[in-house]
C-alpha cells in the first residue's frame, strides 16, 4: 500500500482526501496498489474532525516517516509551501501541487531538485484546475514545437465578464457576485481581477513551451478593472467579446513575447464563446496545428482530481514523467517580454473631441461618441504607438482610458 501526505487542508486539500476515498478502487488499479492518506499537515485545529488522527502540525512527522512516498502540497502561496516542498524533494519524496504561484516562481529550481534526488515534481492542477493541459502539452504534444499559446485561464474574471455582457452589469456588481459565490477573494480579489493569477499560469505554460524558466515579473500584465458596460456593448457591436487573455508567442525575430491583458476577441475566434467559469487554452504546434483544451478551471473536486492523477503518475514512475516535464533554470530578464507586433486596437478616451482622433490615433473608425467618452477602433498600432498616443492626448487635455488589442479571427 502506498502512503501519501497532504500539506494544507483547504478546498483542494480536502478534495484530495475525498477523491482518494471515493475513487479508491480505480486509483488503486491505475497506481498498481492501494493509495492511503497517512498524514494531513495543517496548523489549524481539526480535533473535532472524524479524521483527527491524521492531522499533524509538524512537517517532520512526514519527513521522518519512510512509508510516505508522495506528498501533496495545497497550502498555496510560497511562504510555507516553498520551504516545505524543498524539504520533501530533498528527502527523495515526490511532490504534487496545485500551487501556481510556487511553480511560476520556483518551478525550474524545484524541478532540478527533484531530478537530483530521483523524485518527481508534478503540477498539472496549477493551470486549468481539473482540465488537463500540462500533461498533454509535455507528453502528447512532445513532438511539436509550440510557437503560440492563447488562453482564458482565470475562471473568476471570465465569469465576471460574462455577467457584464449578459446582464448589462458593471464591474463592481459582477465582482460582488463572484465574491458571494466564492470565485473571488472577499478581502483582496487582486490576484484575479488584476491578472496576477493568469500571469503565473502563462509563465508556467510559456516555460514548458520554450524549455527554460519564464518569470511572472517579466510578463506585462493588466487586469479587467478598467472594463465598463460601454466597452462590453461596443465589443458586441463590433461582433466581438471582451476576454482576459493570457498569451505567449515567438516573434518573427526568434525572441519571445508574453502578456496578460483584456482583449477584443472576434466572435469567429473560438475563445469568444468561452463563458462563465470555464477556461480554454489554444496552442499552435508546428506539426499538429491548432489544438484547444477546454473545461472548468477551478472547483474543489475537479482540481483535486488533477492532483490525484499526478499522485498516480508519481507512484508508478514519477522520475520518467518528471523528465519529460523538465525545463531549465534561467536568469530573470532585465526587461519585459513585450510584443513588438502591430494589431488593431479598440481605444476609449476622455477629455478630447472625437474629431481629433484620426489625426492623433491614425486611420480607424469611430465606435461611439458619448461626449465625455469616445471609443475608436485603430486599424493598426504597436505598444509603442499607444504610449505615444497617450502622451499626445495628455498634451491635448485628454486621457487614454483603455486600449484593447484585437485578436485575429
C-alpha positions in Angstrom: 0.0 0.0 0.0 1.3 3.5 -1.0 1.1 6.1 1.8 0.9 9.8 0.9 0.6 13.0 2.9 -1.4 16.2 2.3 0.0 19.6 3.2 -2.8 22.1 3.5 -6.4 21.1 4.2 -8.3 23.9 2.5 -10.6 23.5 -0.5 -8.3 21.5 -2.7 -6.5 19.6 0.1 -9.8 18.3 1.5 -10.9 17.5 -2.1 -7.8 15.3 -2.5 -8.7 13.2 0.6 -12.3 12.9 -0.7 -11.2 11.8 -4.2 -8.7 9.3 -2.7 -11.6 7.7 -0.7 -14.4 7.9 -3.2 -12.4 6.5 -6.1 -10.1 4.2 -4.1 -10.7 1.2 -6.3 -10.0 2.9 -9.6 -7.0 4.8 -8.2 -5.5 1.5 -6.8 -6.0 -0.1 -10.2 -4.2 2.7 -12.0 -1.5 3.1 -9.5 -0.9 -0.6 -9.2 -1.5 -0.6 -5.4 -3.9 0.9 -2.9 -3.3 4.6 -2.0 -3.9 5.8 1.5 -3.5 9.3 3.1 -1.4 8.8 6.3 -0.8 12.5 7.3 -2.5 15.8 6.8 -0.4 18.8 7.7 -2.3 21.9 8.8 -1.7 24.5 11.6 -5.4 24.8 12.3 -7.3 22.7 14.9 -9.1 19.7 13.5 -9.6 17.9 16.8 -13.3 17.6 16.1 -12.8 16.1 12.7 -13.6 12.4 12.1 -10.1 12.3 10.6 -8.4 14.0 13.6 -5.9 11.2 13.9 -4.4 12.0 10.5 -3.6 15.6 11.4 -0.2 17.0 12.4 1.3 20.5 12.7 4.9 19.3 12.3 6.4 18.7 8.9 9.0 16.4 10.5 6.3 13.8 11.1 6.1 13.4 7.4 9.8 13.7 6.7 10.6 11.2 9.4 8.2 8.5 8.1 9.8 6.3 5.5 6.4 5.0 4.4 5.4 8.3 2.9 6.3 8.2 -0.8 4.4 11.2 -2.2 3.5 14.5 -0.7 0.6 16.7 -1.9 1.1 20.4 -1.5 -2.1 22.5 -1.4 -1.1 25.2 1.1 -0.9 27.9 -1.5 1.5 30.9 -1.7 5.2 30.5 -1.2 6.0 31.5 2.4 5.5 28.0 3.9 4.8 25.9 0.8 8.2 26.5 -0.9 10.5 25.5 2.1 8.2 22.5 2.9 8.3 21.3 -0.7 12.1 21.7 -0.9 12.5 19.6 2.2 10.2 16.9 0.8 12.1 16.8 -2.5 15.5 16.7 -0.7 14.2 13.7 1.2 13.6 11.9 -2.0 9.8 12.1 -1.9 7.8 13.2 -5.0 5.6 16.3 -4.7 2.3 17.0 -6.5 1.0 20.5 -6.2 -1.8 22.9 -7.4 0.2 25.9 -6.4 0.7 28.1 -9.5 2.5 30.9 -7.6 5.2 28.5 -6.4 5.6 26.7 -9.7 5.7 30.0 -11.7 8.3 31.5 -9.2 10.4 28.4 -8.3 9.5 25.8 -10.9 12.9 25.4 -12.5 14.6 25.2 -9.2 12.2 22.6 -7.8 12.3 20.5 -11.0 16.1 20.4 -10.8 16.0 19.5 -7.1 13.6 16.6 -7.8 15.8 15.3 -10.6 18.8 15.5 -8.2 17.0 13.3 -5.7 15.4 10.9 -8.1 11.9 12.2 -7.3 9.2 14.0 -9.3 7.7 17.5 -9.0 4.3 17.4 -10.8 1.8 20.3 -11.1 -1.0 19.5 -13.6 -3.5 21.3 -11.4 -1.6 24.5 -11.3 -3.0 25.5 -14.7 -6.6 24.8 -15.8 -7.7 23.2 -12.5 -9.2 19.9 -13.4 -8.8 20.4 -17.2 -5.7 18.5 -18.5 -3.4 21.0 -20.2 0.1 20.5 -18.8 0.3 16.7 -19.3 -1.0 16.7 -22.9 1.5 19.6 -23.6 4.6 17.8 -22.4 3.6 14.3 -23.4 1.0 14.2 -26.3 2.5 17.3 -28.0 6.1 16.4 -27.3 6.9 16.0 -31.0 5.6 19.5 -31.7 7.3 22.9 -31.4 4.8 25.1 -29.6 5.1 28.6 -31.1 2.0 30.2 -29.7 -0.4 29.9 -26.7 -3.5 31.9 -26.1 -6.0 31.2 -23.3 -8.7 32.2 -20.9 -7.1 30.8 -17.8 -8.9 32.6 -15.0 -12.4 31.5 -14.3 -13.3 34.3 -12.0 -12.7 37.1 -14.5 -14.3 35.1 -17.2 -17.4 34.7 -15.0 -17.4 38.5 -14.3 -17.1 39.4 -18.0 -19.9 37.0 -18.9 -22.1 38.6 -16.2 -21.3 42.1 -17.5 -22.2 41.0 -21.1 -25.4 39.0 -20.4 -26.9 41.2 -17.7 -25.6 44.7 -18.5 -23.8 44.6 -15.2 -21.0 46.9 -14.1 -17.6 45.7 -12.8 -18.3 46.3 -9.1 -21.6 44.4 -9.2 -20.1 41.5 -11.1 -17.2 41.3 -8.6 -19.6 41.3 -5.7 -21.5 38.3 -7.1 -18.2 36.5 -7.8 -17.2 37.1 -4.2 -20.5 35.8 -2.9 -20.2 32.6 -4.9 -16.6 32.1 -3.7 -15.0 32.6 -7.1 -13.1 35.8 -6.0 -11.4 36.5 -2.6 -13.5 38.8 -0.4 -10.7 40.8 1.1 -8.4 41.1 -1.9 -9.6 39.9 -5.3 -6.5 41.4 -7.0 -4.9 38.1 -8.0 -7.9 37.5 -10.3 -9.1 40.9 -11.4 -5.6 42.4 -11.8 -4.3 39.5 -13.8 -1.7 38.1 -11.4 -3.2 34.6 -11.4 -3.3 34.4 -15.2 0.2 35.8 -15.3 1.5 32.9 -13.2 -0.3 30.4 -15.4 1.1 31.7 -18.7 4.5 31.8 -17.1 4.2 28.1 -16.5 2.9 27.3 -20.0 5.5 29.5 -21.6 8.3 27.8 -19.6 7.1 24.5 -20.9 6.9 25.8 -24.5 10.4 27.3 -24.6 12.2 24.9 -22.3 13.5 27.4 -19.8 12.1 29.4 -16.9 10.0 32.5 -17.6 9.3 34.7 -14.7 6.0 36.4 -14.0 7.9 39.6 -13.2 8.9 39.8 -16.9 5.4 39.4 -18.3 3.4 42.6 -18.9 0.1 42.2 -17.0 -3.2 44.1 -17.0 -6.5 43.1 -15.4 -10.1 44.0 -16.1 -10.8 46.8 -13.6 -11.0 49.4 -16.4 -13.6 47.5 -18.4 -17.1 49.2 -18.4 -20.5 48.2 -19.6 -19.9 50.6 -22.5 -16.9 48.6 -23.6 -18.8 45.3 -23.5 -21.6 46.8 -25.6 -19.1 48.3 -28.0 -17.5 44.9 -28.4 -20.8 43.3 -29.2 -21.4 46.0 -31.9 -18.1 45.0 -33.3 -19.1 41.3 -33.3 -16.6 40.6 -30.6 -16.3 39.8 -26.9 -14.0 41.2 -24.2 -11.9 38.5 -22.6 -8.9 38.4 -20.3 -6.3 36.6 -22.5 -3.0 35.2 -21.3 -0.7 34.7 -24.2 2.8 33.6 -25.2 4.3 33.7 -28.7 7.5 33.5 -30.6 8.1 36.8 -32.5 9.4 36.9 -36.1 12.9 37.6 -35.0 13.0 34.5 -32.9 12.6 36.1 -29.5 9.7 35.6 -27.1 6.8 37.7 -26.0 4.1 37.1 -23.4 1.4 39.0 -21.6 -1.9 39.1 -19.8 -4.5 41.7 -20.9 -8.1 42.2 -21.7 -8.6 41.8 -25.5 -11.3 42.3 -28.1 -11.9 38.7 -29.3 -13.9 38.4 -32.6 -17.0 36.1 -32.4 -15.4 33.9 -35.1 -12.5 33.1 -32.7 -13.0 30.0 -30.6 -12.1 31.9 -27.4 -15.0 34.3 -27.8 -17.6 31.7 -26.9 -15.9 30.5 -23.7 -18.1 31.8 -20.9 -18.7 31.7 -17.1 -16.0 29.9 -15.1 -14.8 27.8 -18.0 -11.2 28.0 -19.2 -9.9 27.4 -22.7 -6.3 27.3 -24.0 -5.3 27.3 -27.6 -1.9 26.1 -28.6 -0.2 26.2 -32.0 2.1 23.3 -32.8 4.3 23.1 -35.9 3.1 19.5 -36.8 -0.4 19.4 -35.4 -1.6 22.9 -35.9 -4.1 24.4 -33.5 -5.4 22.4 -30.6 -7.8 23.6 -27.8 -8.2 22.5 -24.2 -11.5 23.4 -22.6 -13.1 22.8 -19.3 -13.8 24.1 -15.8 -10.7 26.0 -14.5 -11.5 25.6 -10.8 -13.6 23.8 -8.3 -12.8 21.5 -5.4 -13.1 18.1 -6.9 -12.1 18.9 -10.5 -8.8 20.4 -9.2 -8.3 17.6 -6.6 -8.8 15.0 -9.3 -5.9 16.5 -11.3 -3.7 16.4 -8.2 -4.5 12.8 -7.6 -3.8 11.9 -11.2 -0.3 13.4 -10.6 0.0 11.2 -7.4 -0.8 8.1 -9.5 1.9 9.1 -12.1 4.4 9.8 -9.3 3.8 6.4 -7.7 4.0 4.5 -11.0 7.2 6.0 -12.5 7.5 9.6 -11.3 11.0 10.2 -12.4 10.2 9.2 -16.0 7.2 11.6 -16.1 9.2 14.3 -14.5 12.0 14.2 -17.1 9.5 14.9 -19.9 8.2 17.9 -17.9 11.6 19.3 -17.1 12.6 22.9 -18.1 15.9 24.6 -17.5 16.7 27.3 -15.0 17.3 30.8 -16.4 18.1 34.3 -15.0 15.3 36.8 -14.6 15.4 39.2 -17.5 16.1 42.9 -17.1 13.2 43.8 -19.5 9.6 42.9 -20.1 8.5 40.3 -22.7 6.6 42.9 -24.7 5.1 42.2 -28.1 6.5 44.4 -30.8 3.9 43.5 -33.4 1.1 45.7 -34.7 -2.6 44.9 -34.1 -6.0 46.7 -34.5 -6.8 48.4 -31.2 -10.1 49.4 -29.6 -9.4 52.6 -27.5 -11.6 54.6 -25.2 -10.6 58.1 -24.4 -11.9 61.0 -22.4 -11.3 64.8 -22.4 -11.0 65.3 -26.2 -13.3 65.6 -29.2 -13.8 62.6 -31.5 -12.9 64.9 -34.3 -9.2 64.9 -33.3 -8.8 61.1 -33.3 -7.9 60.4 -36.9 -5.1 62.9 -36.6 -3.7 61.7 -33.3 -4.6 58.0 -33.4 -4.2 57.3 -37.2 -6.6 55.5 -39.5 -9.6 53.8 -38.0 -13.3 54.2 -37.3 -15.4 55.7 -34.6 -17.2 53.2 -32.4 -19.2 55.6 -30.2 -19.2 59.2 -29.1 -20.8 59.9 -25.8 -19.3 63.3 -25.4 -17.3 62.7 -22.2 -16.3 59.2 -23.5 -15.2 58.3 -27.0 -14.3 54.9 -28.5 -12.3 54.4 -31.7 -11.0 51.3 -33.5 -7.5 51.9 -34.7 -6.6 50.0 -37.9 -3.1 49.1 -36.6 -0.8 50.1 -33.7 2.0 48.8 -31.6 2.5 49.1 -27.9 4.9 52.0 -28.6 2.3 53.7 -30.7 -0.2 53.5 -27.8 2.4 55.1 -25.5 2.9 58.0 -27.9 -0.9 58.3 -28.3 -1.3 58.6 -24.5 1.3 61.4 -24.5 -0.4 63.3 -27.3 -3.8 63.0 -25.5 -2.3 64.3 -22.3 -1.0 67.4 -24.1 -4.5 68.0 -25.5 -6.0 67.6 -22.0 -7.4 64.2 -22.7 -6.7 60.7 -21.3 -6.3 57.2 -22.8 -8.7 55.2 -20.5 -8.5 51.8 -22.2 -6.8 50.0 -25.0 -7.8 46.5 -26.1 -5.8 44.6 -28.7 -8.0 42.8 -31.2 -7.2 39.2 -31.7 -7.4 37.7 -35.2 -10.5 35.7 -36.1 
